[in-house]
Amino acid sequence: MSDGVTVLLIGCGKMGGAMLAGWRSWPGFGAAVVEPKAPVKTDDVVRLYMDGSELPADFAPDAVIVAVKPQEMDNAAPVYQRFVQPGTVFLSIAAGKTIASFEGYWGKDAAIVRAMPNTPAAVGRGVTVLVANDQVSEDQRVLCQRLLEAVGSVEWVEDEGMLDAVTAVSGGGPAYVFLLMEALADAGVAAGLPRALSESIARQTVEGSGELSRQSSDKPETLRKNVMSPGGTTAEAVGVLDAPDGIRPLFERAIAAATQRSRELA
Ligand SMILES: NC(=O)c1ccc[n+]([C@@H]2O[C@H](COP(=O)([O-])OP(=O)(O)OC[C@H]3O[C@@H](n4cnc5c(N)ncnc54)[C@H](OP(=O)(O)O)[C@@H]3O)[C@@H](O)[C@H]2O)c1
């Protein structure tokens, strides 16, 4: 990260805290953090404020990162309208809050980037999809990308409408993977394994498969076929899972339902 980046972080809970931990080591980095719970202390890098109204009048951050719950936004966001200036980009990670809703707080001159991260961000392995309004400069896009790369990888879309499906796929995605762990373990128990053993091997199978996928350049289809031999046990199970009424149409319905719910909530 280039020297001298200064940010204002609003909300330092799970996501805000994880991001701040990633930024701290950047040379010249400084942050003002507004968070009533005081999860961090004022030190050389961070200055803590309990309320946005306490921020110094001459404070001019490069980015204002909004990391409070969506339902807190109407209460939290409007006070930061005074930071709308060409040198400052607003970056929201609040699920479902649209760019239009932020323009409602800060006006159409505000440079706004909306992000959809997911929970593996807590361990630096999230994936975040970003979309910007027309006021965001190229340098500000780069800054927002770097801010989110502190907790994982980053993708951009140009059409904000895609964020509903992104929310369904990667936002909720970790829950589907954990459900897979649960279902695999339950099925092992039904097949005669002790629960503790079944839960342990199901969990480690998902963890190991994720790591194998990360380290491999092969597509998931190839990795899957590598496990299957014709007429073997895995092919038997995949024949059930990948039947015409199997996991693919089920996922299609699940993602369509979540996408629709995201549209409704927005
Ligand atoms: N967690 C995830 O994996 C995840 C994934 C994707 C997107 N997100 C988004 O990330 C945002 C933050 O989520 P989170 O899980 O980090 O929530 P969180 O742990 O509850 O953190 C939010 C923090 O903001 C504080 N806060 C509330 N009102 C405030 C205000 N007016 N000014 C400053 N701070 C305020 C909260 O304090 P109190 O608890 O006292 O209210 C809390 O400590 C949400 O908008 C969520 O949609 C989270």
The ligand as a Gaussian input file, in Angstrom:
#p B3LYP/6-31G(d) Opt

LIG

0 1
 N      -20.097000     -10.585000       9.086000
 C      -19.996000     -10.908000       7.801000
 O      -19.457000     -11.925000       7.432000
 C      -20.500000      -9.988000       6.719000
 C      -20.509000     -10.447000       5.404000
 C      -20.952000      -9.571000       4.403000
 C      -21.347000      -8.279000       4.736000
 N      -21.330000      -7.889000       6.046000
 C      -21.763000      -6.549000       6.359000
 O      -20.790000      -5.932000       7.167000
 C      -21.429000      -5.009000       8.021000
 C      -20.898000      -5.222000       9.415000
 O      -21.203000      -6.544000       9.803000
 P      -20.519000      -7.196000      11.072000
 O      -20.799000      -8.650000      11.015000
 O      -19.121000      -6.706000      11.190000
 O      -21.433000      -6.535000      12.225000
 P      -21.048000      -6.268000      13.734000
 O      -20.040000      -7.255000      14.205000
 O      -22.331000      -6.125000      14.482000
 O      -20.301000      -4.860000      13.674000
 C      -20.953000      -3.628000      13.529000
 C      -20.436000      -2.719000      14.621000
 O      -20.897000      -1.383000      14.383000
 C      -21.269000      -0.843000      15.626000
 N      -22.188000       0.295000      15.449000
 C      -23.535000       0.312000      15.532000
 N      -23.996000       1.556000      15.301000
 C      -22.920000       2.341000      15.066000
 C      -22.750000       3.710000      14.747000
 N      -23.799000       4.551000      14.656000
 N      -21.501000       4.181000      14.556000
 C      -20.441000       3.363000      14.637000
 N      -20.541000       2.040000      14.949000
 C      -21.768000       1.533000      15.146000
 C      -21.908000      -1.997000      16.329000
 O      -22.018000      -1.779000      17.710000
 P      -23.319000      -2.381000      18.470000
 O      -23.202000      -3.857000      18.407000
 O      -23.185000      -1.807000      19.840000
 O      -24.539000      -1.900000      17.738000
 C      -20.943000      -3.138000      16.000000
 O      -19.871000      -3.205000      16.901000
 C      -22.918000      -5.244000       7.921000
 O      -23.507000      -4.181000       7.207000
 C      -23.043000      -6.537000       7.159000
 O      -24.171000      -6.519000       6.292000
 C      -20.912000      -8.706000       7.038000

